[in-house]
Amino acid sequence: MDLVIPYLFGPFLVFLVMGVPIAFSLGLASTFFLFFSGTRIPPLILVTQMYGGIDSFALLALPMFVLTGELLNRLDLTERLIEVARLLVGWIKGGLAHVNVVTSMFFAGISGSVLADAASIGPILIPAMVRERYPAAFSAAVTASSAVIGAIIPPSIPLIIVGGSLQISIGGLFAAGLIPGLLVGLMLMITSFLFAMFRGYGEVHRFEGVVPIARGTIKALPVLMIPALILYGILGGIMTPTEAGAIAALYSIILGAIYGVLEKSFDIVKFRDALISTARVTGSSLIIVGAAIVFGQILIFHQFPQELLSVLLAITDNKVILFLIIVAFFLFVGTFMDAIANMIILGPLLMPIALEGLGMHPIQYGMFLMVGLLLGVITPPLGIVLFIVAPIAKVSLESVSLAVIPFLLAELVVLALIAFVPDVTLAIPRLSGLVP
């Protein structure tokens, strides 16, 4: 710690305060440490570790799933998912809030991204909720909190990063995300129902019947097939996550071309824009991955995780208190640092604490790490998703920050279940033979 804190964390925080982008802050802090701390790590490690960190077959899945989400979003196929969600749950008290949550659950299987979910669904559903007498801040809070589901239900871009960087089975993590994702959706729907019941939010719609639901489902079936195809391939042992991503991307291209021809709306520019956006998202993510891996390797070499574990266990060996300390840390760092960088830096750092102090399985820890850090993106007052939904709802950041607190608490309940009930994350991987 004598070297790491002044020569690594010190410069890193200085660069962050100066407004240097997170990837470059990580890289510059690592460079400063290697050249000026007197460490035994050779400076050449900066290059070799950065290259080695992104030279991974598992990370090839990243651009595939990003491209799938970009194509379907730009081709306006998400509206089919919203219509199915409206028919399924729009008639329940708090209808459009439930539609918002269920749409996020559908969309999660396509984009796997929190920000993509909020930015895509928000402009459609927030104004619709406001028109039906939901408060604007409440509408924005539902959208922000449900967007977290996008990274829990597979396929998930953050889970690919976590699995690739921590050497945890990505297929196992994908399977582990199913129950927590459904639980988050259920908790958000219960919270929305209670607000609608006791505060009179929203309008009540009648149930339209089974036939319209079947008709809407058939119309959206080609899109709904994507997550089903991915999960069947991975859980059935037919495909690796990377191969499933490639097939999903190819299927999306074919589907977009067919819809474009049938609806006479084919536009090659949309395909070009999807490819450009995929390259940008993938490139920026991999820069962060490469820089964060060097940062994390320095911490591991100097046994910082073990020393941190010793410090925490010296304070307490109570699992509940350890859990609360880690969660508070997740929410704090998640408000001002990129979630992917946090996962790569903090993943190896906190793994000994979770595995030894809390007795977690590696897959269980991967889910706990990802969900805990992603809750930082909706933690008031600096959560990045709040900055996306507040302008859409035309309300202040302060009002959204207050409105999102009940939903954040509901999601923290699920995080506690992930930490203390192993079967929440391990039941499906075990049934699929992905975990012994």
N, C-alpha and C positions, 0 to 999 in steps of 0.2 A: 504493500500500500504506500510505502514511502516514496516509491518512484511513480506509481500509477496515478495517484491523486494530483500531484503538482505538475507532472509532465504530460499527462494524457487528458485527464478530465478538466484540468485547469484551462489549457489552450482550447479544448473543445467548447467549453462554456463561453469563453471569450469570443470565439468565432461565431457562435450562435447569437450572442448579444449584438455583435456587429452586423447581423443580418446575412451572414454567409449561408448559402443553401446547405441543407443538412448533409448531402453527399460530400460536398467539398469540405465542410467542417470536420467530418469524420476522417477524410483523407489527410487533410492538413495537420490535424491533431496527431494522427498516427505517424506522419512524417516527422513532426517536431519531436515526438517521443523517441523515435528510432535514431535520430541524429544527435540529440542533446541530453538524453537521460543517462547515458552510459550503459544502457542495456546490452546484454550479450546477444540479442537478436540482430542478425545482419540486416542492413537497410534493404538489401535485395529482396527480402521477404515481402516488402510492400508490393512489388510487381508480381512475384510468383503467387502470393496468396490471393491477390485481386483476380488474377487470371484463373487460378485454380477454383476460386469460389464460384465463378459463373460458368466454368467449363464442366457443366453437369447435365447429364441426360434428363434428370428429373425436371430441371428448370426449363427444358424445351417445351414442357406443357404450358408454360406461362403465356407465350405469344399466341398459342393455339386457342386457349380459352378467352383471352382478350379479344382476338379477332372474331370469335363466335358471338360474343356479347356486342361488339361494335356493329357487326353486320345486321343482327336482328334488331338492334335499337335504331339504326339509321334507316332500316327498311320498314319502320313503323309497325312491326309485328307485335310490339308490347301491348298495343291496344286490344288485341285479341285476348291476351292474358287478363287484362283489366275487366273485360266483359264477362269472362268466365267467373272471375272472383266476385263480380257484382251479382251474378245469378246465384252463386253458391251461398254467399253470406250477407248480401246487401239487405236482406229482409230482417235480419236480427237487429235488436235495439243497438244503436250506434253503428248502423249499417256501413256507411262509407269509411269509417275508421277501420272496421273489419276488412273491408275491401282493400284498403291501403296495406294492411298487414299481409293478407293472403296474396296480393299481387307481388309483394316483396318476396314472399316464399316461392312463388312461381318464378319470378325474375332471378332469384338467387341461383337456380339451377342453370341459368344461361350466362349471366355476367360474372358472378362470383366476386363482385366489387361493391363496397359500401358506397363510395362516391358515385359510381355509375348508377346505382339503384336510386339514390336520393336525387341526382340530377335528372334522371329520366322520368321517374314517377312523380316527383314533386310538382313540376309545372302542370301536370294533368290533374292530379287528385287534390292538391291543396286548394286551388280555386273552386273545384267542384264541392269540396267539403264546406268551404266558406259560404257558397250559395245555398247550401242546405242547413244553415244556421249553426255550424260548428265555429267556435272562436278561431280566429286566424292563428293565434299562438298555439292552441291545442292541435290544430291541423298540421302545423309545421313540426310540432313535437312528435306526433304519431309517425310522420314521414321519416324524421331523423332517426328515431329509435327503431323503427322497423327496417331501416336500411342496413342495420347491423346484421340482420339475418342473411344478407347477401354474401357475407364472408363465412358463414357457419355451415349452411346447407351446401353440399358439393354440387358442382365443382367450385373450388374456392382458390382464388389467387393467393391470399395470405397463407392458406394451408400448404400450398405448393412451396412457398418460400420457407415456411417453418420446417416442413419435411426435408427439403433439400439441404438446408443449413444445419439442421440438428441430426441428420441421418436417421430420421424416423420414417417408417413406411407411409408414403403419401396415400396409397390405397387404403391403409388402415385408418389414416386421419380422415379421408373422405367418408368412410363408413361410420367413423365415430361422430361425425358432424350431424348425422340425420336426427337423432333423438334430441340433442341440445337445440338444434334449429327449430324443430317442432315445438319444443317446450318454450322457447323464447316467443314464438308466434302466439302460442296459447296464453302466455302470461300477459302479453301486450293486448290481446283481445279481451281478456278478463278485465284488465285495467280500463280499457276503452268502454266496455259495457257498463262498468260501475260509474264512470263519469257521465255517460249518457243517461243512465237510470236516475242518478241522484241530482244531476244538474240540468237535465232536460236537453242535452245536446242533440242536434241533428233531427232529421225527419224519419218517420217510420214508413217503410215500403212493404207492400204485400209480397208474399211468396208467389213467384210466377209459375211454379210447377216444374215437374220433372222433364217435360218435353223441351222447353226452352233451354234448360240446363244441358240436356243431351245435345241439342242443336249447337249451342255455344261451344261445348267441349269438342264436338266433331270439327267445328270450324277452326278451333285453336290446336287441334290434335297434332298437326305437323310440327308446331313449335314446342308443345309439351313433350314430344317424343325425344327432344334433345337431352334433357336431364335423365330420362328413363334409359336412353341408349348408353349414356355415360356410366350410370350406376350399374346397369346390368353387365356391361363389359368389364368394369373393374371388380365388382363384387363376385361376379361369376368366374373370375380368373382368366377371362378371355383376352383382355387388353391391359396394358399398363396405363397409368394416368396420361402419360405423354401420347401414347397411341390413341387413347380415347379422345384427347384434345384434338389431335390431327383429324380424326374421323368426324368429330363434331364441327370443326371448322369447314371441312369439305362439304358436309351435309348442309351447313348454313349457306354456303355459296350456291349450291344447287337449289336449295329451297328459295333463296332470294331471287335467283334467275327465273325460276318457274313462276313465282308470284308476280314478278315484274312483267313477264310476258302475258300471263293470264289477265292481269289487271291493267295492262297497257301503261305501266308506270316504270318500266325498266330504265334505269339511269346508271350508266357506267361510272358516273362521277361519285355516286354513293359508295360503290365498291372501292374506288380509288381513295376516297376520304377515310374509309374504314381501315384500309391498309396503312395509310399514313398515320392515323391515330394509333393503330396497334404498334407501329414502329416507335412512336414517341413514348407511349406508356411503357412498353417493354424496355426500351433503352434507358429511360429515367429510372425504372425499377432496378435494372441490373447494375447501374452505376452505384445506386445506394447499396445494393447487395454486396458488390465487390468491396466498397469502402468499409462497410460495416463488418464484413468478415475479417479484414485486417485488424480493425479495432478490437473485435472480439477475441481474435487469436492472441493479441498482446495481453489481454486480461487473463486468458487461460494460461499462457506461458508463465506469467508472474503469479499464478495461483490465487488470483483475486477472488474467484468464486468460492474457493475453499476457506479463505480468510473471512469473507462475508458470512458464510455459513456458520463459522465459529463464533463470530460476533453476535449473530442473531440467536443462536442456540444458547449463548451465554446470557442473553437477555431473557429468553423464555424457550421452553420446549413444548409449550401448549399449542396444539395444532390450530385451534380457533384463533388464537392471538397471532400466530405466524401467518395464517390466511389473511387476517385483517390487515396486517402490516404490508403484505405483498400486494393486496388489492388496492390499498391506499396509494402505494407506490405506482402501480399500473395506471390508476386514474390520474395521478399527478403528471407523470412523464408523457402519458398519452395526449395531454392537452396541448403540448408545445413541441413534440417531436413526431416525426413520421412513424406511422405504425409499423411499417415494414422494417425500417432501421431499428426500431425498438425490439422487434422480434428477433432480429439477428444478433444484436448486441446483448440483450437481456436473456435471450434463450439459454446460451451456455452458462451465463452468470448465475441464473436462478435455478438451473436444472438440479444441481446437488441439493439445494434447499427443498425443492418440491419432491424429489425422489426419496431423500433420506429424512427430511424433517416432516413432510406431509404424507410420505409413503405412497406416492403416485406411481402409476405405470407410465412409461415414456409417451404413449399415445394419449393417455389421459392428461399428461402434462402439456403436450402440444396443443390440445384443445383449450386447456385452462389458460395457457400463455396467450393464445390468439384472442380468445373471447375477452379476457381481462384487459388486454391492451387496446382492443377495438372499442371497448366501452369508453376509452379516453376520447374518442372522436365525437362523442355526444355529451361529454362531461362539461357542465357550465363552469366558467363563462367562455372558455377558449376552444371548445371542441370544434374541429374543422367543419363537420357536417352542419352544425348550427349556423355557420356563416353561409352555407349554401341555401338552407331552407328559409332563413329569416327574410332575405330579399324577395324570394318567391311569394311568401305570405304577406309581404309588405308590413312587417311588424319589426319592433326593435329586438336586438339580440337579448336584452335583459328579459323581455316577456317570454321569449322562446326558452331561455335558460330556466326560468321558473316552471314553465309548463312541462319541460322534459323530465324534471326530477322524479315524479311518480313512475314514469316508464323506466328510467335508469334504475330505480330501486327494484322494480320487477325483474329486470335483466340481471341484477346482482344476485337475486334469489337463485336464478338458473346457474350462475357462476359458482355459487356455493354448492349446488347439487353436483356440478361437474367435479368440484374439488373433493367432496366427501362421499359421493355415491359412485363408485367405479363403474357400475353397470350402465350408468347414463351414457358413458362414452364407449365402454368396452363390450357391451352386449352384442351389437351388430357385427363388429369386427370378429368376435369369437364365433358367432354363427356362420360367418362367411369364410372362416378358416384363415383369416388374415392375422389373428393373434392366437397363440397357443392356449 
